[in-house]
Amino acid sequence: MKRSLLPWLAVAVAATGCRGTIYDPGTIDPELEAACGRAPAPAPSAMMRLTVQQFRNTLAALFPFPIDPGSSYPSAPYHQEYTTAVAAGPIAYGDVEDLADTAESIALQAVGHLDQLLPCTPAGGEAACARAFIDDFAPRAFRRPLEGDERQELVALYDGARGGAQPLDFDLGIAAVIAAVLQSPAFLYRLEEGAPAGAGLRRLTGYEIASRLSYLYWDAPPDAPLLARAAAGKLATRAAVESEAARLLDDPQARASAWRFFSEWLGFGDQIFETRVPSPLAIDFSQEAQRFVLDVVFDTPGAPLGALLASDRTFVDGRLSRHYGLDAAGANGGNAAGDSDDWHAVTLPPALAAGLLGKAQLTAAHSPAGATSVVQRGKFVLERLLCHDLGTPPPGAQALSPTLPDDASPRQRVAARGAMAVCSTCHRDRDDAGIGMEDLDDLGRARTRYASGAPVDAAGVLHALPDSPSFVGTAALAQLLAAEPAVADCLARQWYRYAAAHQESDGEAACHVARMRKRFAASGFSLRELLLSVAGTDAFVYRAAAP
């Protein structure tokens, strides 16, 4: 039974000649050919360290019993907004020790369940069984057949552990092998070396493409069918890669991975705002955003981007319904009273019908505790939704801010900054966008007056768009953005950054992101098609050859 976990391994040995199969990119779009040419515009070669979630999911796939990985695996800081970025995963000196401790702890847990892990019986010969274990476990951990001297080195490690002045027993010899595998770069990283594919190009191997697919859409290692296709050389065409991408995206595992992208794109990731509201309500904020996004992306066939940005529908439980001040009886007869955990869909009143922009999780993420921030909100709209590069404030910028009374309204502060040339250059666009969202407080609740009693003035201008359209309130801004092609273009760019693990070059934008944008638009801005589109680019399978 254990050996059936790797039906692809024997095939892989016989199919090594398929590694050099030339990838067929399919039909070149004539409108993109001028920018891209017939040769792919390759992305740079990369080493992507597994994120914390990917690490945990990979362990779950490796071990058929519960494993506690502890909390020492180095987390990836946000870099260019995404934890998947190559630059987010460096290993510092202290991390090496943490990785070693984590690997050893897992190995010792694992050998307590050897009867479930070994593909053999030690009583039949311990040395032979250890080698059988290496042949089973290491390829699964590395997501590919062993290469070069890798098997020989692991065998030597086991033999060394069993010999010497203080030999280890069989179980601890196996533990030494497990710990070594779990510290190997082949396990911790997705290494994309590829095979030569013309001047300046390398094409990813079938196994590397399989890992790209599975870690993008599942945050987990490839399953047996995907590895079998890699072994048989059946990931050598764009159609084959896109077919596998669709299969993975249609699996329930894809929901959590897609949510990770959307939550990081929206700027809150795994944050829970329990320092601002009671913990149950803070968890509700996160749950509402997740339920809403996943319902649009996965449960509403063909749902367009506009459904995310300007929907009047959301999901609440009793506690969250009361927080928003919704009617006692919401849609589907949901009861807003009390702290009921009965989640249900509701139709929001006009002031709250702002799609993602009206979610408490998002408003809290882009507001300081206890207040709103015109600057932070405007920055979010410009950077995350329109992909404007706002740069960094000049040194001493805070000291240049106009001095105003503590009770000055947001409108007064915006006007004061706008009157100062040294401030207005940077602040006009973000201030005039952010002020239009003042009708929602920092926790997503509709308001017409501030706590001081002063009326809320939520008249904004979006200078970043042609003709600088004006709007009043967050819901009106959401409607404006939902109809704006630049937002769809930006989302395609953001998804490319997340999937490619780096910020795109001009060449990548002209070729790969442009191809994604065109497919996105042609589908009626279907979010599902956007998520699939990156797998149809040459960037998904080609890398630049190292100098």
Secondary structure, DSSP 8 states (H G I E B T S, - for coil): -GGGG-HHHHHHHHTGGGGG---B-----HHHHHHH-SS---B---EEE--HHHHHHHHHHH-SS-----S-S-----BTTBTTSGGG----HHHHHHHHHHHHHHHHHHGGGHHHH-SS-GGG-HHHHHHHHHHHHHHHHHTS---TTHHHHHHHHHHHHHSSSS---HHHHHHHHHHHHHTSHHHHEEE---EE-STTEEE--HHHHHHHHHHHHTSS---HHHHHHHHTT---BHHHHHHHHHHHHTSTTHHHHHHHHHHHHTT-TT---TTTS-HHHHHHHHHHHHHHHHHHHHSSTT-BHHHHHS-SEEEE-HHHHHHHT--SB-GGG-B-STT----EEEE--GGG--GGGG-HHHHHHTS-TTS--HHHHHHHIIIIIT--------TTTGGGS----TT--HHHHHHHHHT-HHHHHHHHHHHHHHGGGTTB-TTS-B-SB-TTS-B---EEE-TTSTT--EEESHHHHHHHHHT-HHHHHHHHHHHHHHHHTS---HHHIIIIIHHHHHHHHHTTSBHHHHHHHGGGSGGGTEEE---
